[in-house]
Amino acid sequence: MARKNSRTLWMEKLLRGDASGPVREAVPMGARTPYAGHVLGIDPSLRGTGLAVVALGGAEGPVLCASRTLRLRPALSMPECLGEIYKAVADYIEEWPVRHVALEQTIYVQNFQTAQILGAARGAAIAAAAVLRKPVFEYPPLRVKQAVVGFGRAGKEQVGGMIRQLLRLPEALPLDESDAAAVALCHAYTWRG
C-alpha cells in the first residue's frame, strides 16, 4: 500500500467530516472564486493621493470606472490635507458601489518626518473606509508590481504602461492614478474569497 502525504490525509479527514462539522466537498488546490465587484485603489500621499475605482467580474475584464489625483496646495496645513483625503475617499465610496478598498503599504523611508506624513495620509484614507464600513486591504509595493507587471522591481512607467494595457485605456493614466489602479488590480488578482 502506498504511503499518503499529510495533505492527502488532511483532505480525507475533511471529506469524512468529524465532530466539528458535516462532510465537505473537495476544493481543488489553488482553486478560487474570481473577484467580482468594485475595488477602490488608493496610492496615499499628503499632497498627491491617487484614487482609482476598478470594476471586475464582467465578461469584458477589468474596467476603470473613475480615477483622479487629489492635488493639494502647499498652503494647506497638514490637518486640512488629511481632511481633504478623507473627503475624497468617502466621496468615491459613496459614489461607486465599492466592495473593498485596497492601499499600498508604506515603503521604507529613511526620513522619520516623511514616514509620519505618509502614515497620516494613509490613516485618513483608511479612516474614511472604516467609517463607511468597507473592508481595507494593504499590499506591499513589490507585491503590487509583481501582480500587475510580473516583476517586483518594475518602474512607475512600466506599471503605468501595463495598467493602460490591462484596462484598455487610450492613453496612460497619471502616475499616482495608475499606482492606485495597480493596487486595485493587485487586490482583485490575489484576493481569496
Secondary structure, 3 states (H helix, E strand, C coil): CCCCCHHHHHHHHHHHCECCECCCCCCCCCCCCCCCEEEEEEECCCCEEEEEEEEECCCCCCEEEEEEEEECCCCCCHHHHHHHHHHHHHHHHHHCCEEEEEEECCCCCCCHHHHHHHHHHHHHHHHHHHHCCCCEEEECHHHHHHHHCCCCCCCHHHHHHHHHHHCCCCCCCCHHHHHHHHHHHHHHHHCCC
